Amino acid sequence: MTTHTSSIAAFCDLLSSLNFSHYDELELVDLNALTASMVEGLSHGLLFIGETLESGAQFPPESLLQLSEVLTAHAHILPALHLIGDKALIELTHRHA
């Protein structure tokens, strides 16, 4: 397991322990919609980076560190956003069971 993989797992484990029971139903629906919107926006950013690289465009050497940091942040935040959205839906489901 790489350092990034283990840090992603640790980040998601931390988020999985969050308690959403104090949110009302509208807040949970909003939280789920917000995380879905964020995932979509981040995915569009990744698509742009991929298409830019495929087109042969070159990033200046000084930008490569920034690009690496952006991709690492995406790798951490995307699964976390999915986890938060899922937890909001699970909480809603438990309330209506």
C-alpha positions in Angstrom: 0.0 0.0 0.0 1.4 3.4 -1.0 1.5 6.4 1.3 -1.2 8.1 -0.8 -3.4 5.0 -0.6 -3.0 4.7 3.1 -3.6 8.4 3.6 -6.8 8.2 1.5 -8.0 5.2 3.6 -7.2 7.0 6.8 -9.0 10.1 5.6 -12.1 8.1 4.7 -12.0 6.2 8.0 -12.0 9.5 9.8 -15.0 10.8 7.8 -16.9 7.5 8.3 -17.0 8.2 12.0 -18.8 11.4 11.5 -22.3 11.5 13.1 -25.0 13.0 10.9 -27.9 12.4 13.2 -28.0 16.0 14.3 -28.9 17.2 10.8 -32.5 17.6 9.8 -33.8 15.9 6.6 -33.5 19.0 4.4 -29.8 19.5 5.5 -29.1 15.8 4.7 -30.6 16.2 1.2 -28.7 19.4 0.7 -25.5 17.8 1.9 -25.9 14.9 -0.5 -26.7 17.2 -3.4 -23.7 19.5 -2.6 -21.3 16.6 -2.4 -22.6 15.3 -5.8 -22.1 18.7 -7.3 -18.6 18.9 -5.9 -17.7 15.5 -7.3 -19.0 16.6 -10.7 -16.9 19.8 -10.6 -13.8 18.0 -9.5 -14.3 15.4 -12.2 -14.6 18.1 -14.9 -11.3 19.6 -13.7 -9.6 16.2 -14.0 -11.1 15.7 -17.4 -9.7 19.1 -18.4 -6.2 18.2 -17.1 -6.4 14.8 -19.0 -7.5 16.4 -22.2 -4.8 19.1 -21.9 -2.1 16.4 -21.4 -3.5 14.3 -24.3 -3.4 17.3 -26.6 0.4 17.5 -26.2 0.3 20.7 -24.2 3.2 20.9 -21.8 3.1 22.2 -18.3 6.1 24.3 -17.3 8.4 22.5 -14.9 7.5 24.8 -12.1 3.9 23.9 -12.5 4.4 20.1 -12.2 4.6 20.3 -8.4 1.3 22.2 -8.4 -0.3 19.7 -10.7 0.9 16.9 -8.5 -0.6 18.6 -5.4 -3.9 19.1 -7.3 -4.1 15.5 -8.3 -3.2 14.3 -4.8 -5.9 16.5 -3.3 -8.4 15.1 -5.8 -7.5 11.6 -4.9 -8.3 12.3 -1.3 -11.4 14.5 -1.7 -13.3 12.5 -4.3 -13.8 9.3 -2.2 -14.4 11.5 0.9 -17.2 13.4 -0.9 -18.8 10.1 -2.0 -18.6 8.9 1.6 -20.2 12.0 3.0 -23.0 11.9 0.4 -23.6 8.2 1.1 -23.7 8.8 4.9 -26.3 11.5 4.4 -28.5 9.1 2.3 -28.0 6.3 4.8 -29.1 8.6 7.7 -32.2 9.6 5.7 -33.0 5.9 5.0 -32.7 5.0 8.7 -35.1 7.8 9.6 -37.7 6.5 7.1 -37.3 2.8 7.9 
